[in-house]
Amino acid sequence: MSKNREIEIKIQIDEKTFKIAKTWLEKYAKYEGVLGQTDYYFNKPDAPFFFILPDGSKDSLEYLRVRVTDKKSYLCFKKVYRREDVSFYCDEYEVVIDDPEKTLSLFKAIGYTDVTVVEKSREIYRFDIFEVAIDTVKDLGVFIEVELKQPVPSVEAGHKLIRQFLKKIGIKSFEQHLQGYVRMLWKRDLSNSSGIAP
């Protein structure tokens, strides 16, 4: 089992920003392929990870996930550290699994419930110390996620490097998306149940 401090920045992008990023990445970065990914987020009713916020939406600081891809599949536990409701960084524990279907069945058999499924297509690029993913997420849209792949002195230093890299590839003005995809879906589900368009 490996533990990794995950330092990344995620931004939602429009068609213009997508073209700018793709042009730069195709010219300078190493293309590592495209993956279909389906993430299953589990909860256990008698010892829940998830809780309800004052607005009625779900939230969590701990996630147990099975990720099924076109190639390898993974079991992951993620612990989120926040500052003022912002996802600052994560500790991630991940192992490769050989049989994702049996793993899903095992967790259900011991009382875990399949709470949320996130489906996406992920294009992956590498440049220097950065992994860049262009994610097309079902029901949410298109995002760029830049993750730092080497240790840095501090989380703040890592975020600074990522912001500099985003400007380097031509994304000079952006708003960081401060929530993971599963949390975005929970917010969206709450809006839809309230009759508010996402």
Secondary structure by P-SEA (a helix, b strand, c coil): cccccccbbbbbbcaaaaaaaaaaaacccccccccbbbbbbbbbcccccccccccccccccbbbbbbbcccccccbbbbbbbccccccccbbbbbbbccaaaaaaaaaaacccccbbbbbbbbbbbcccbbbbbcccccccbbbbbbbccccccaaaaaaaaaaaaaaacccbbbbbcccaaaaaaaaaaaaaacccc
